[in-house]
């Protein structure tokens, strides 16, 4: 859920991520594609193409996950076997997490808005984050 709230503007970016998009040396993720109707394509706008710095502890978790998964560079980071995780499955996992942690139920899309509110409360100018 960290990626959804902190890094990725939309779920379609999350589902399009491949291991080749992660730079473990520089702790960054390159967003250069999105998924729409189970098809990978370029983002709608040039501003959607970007590099995102990810905290080292999160990248370490991803490195461990990758070591277990042993994927090819072209495989999706968040996948079931070699198939990209579906919207339905992503929502199901999120709802299981909500239930298990007893957090107030919200939609997966709302996580993005919750993080924006958090940043505003911390004094960040939201236009800085959105760019």
Helices and strands as residue ranges (DSSP letters): H 2-2, I 3-7, H 11-16, G 19-21, E 22-23, E 28-31, E 34-36, E 39-41, G 46-48, E 50-53, H 56-69, E 79-80, E 83-84, H 87-101, H 108-121, H 126-130
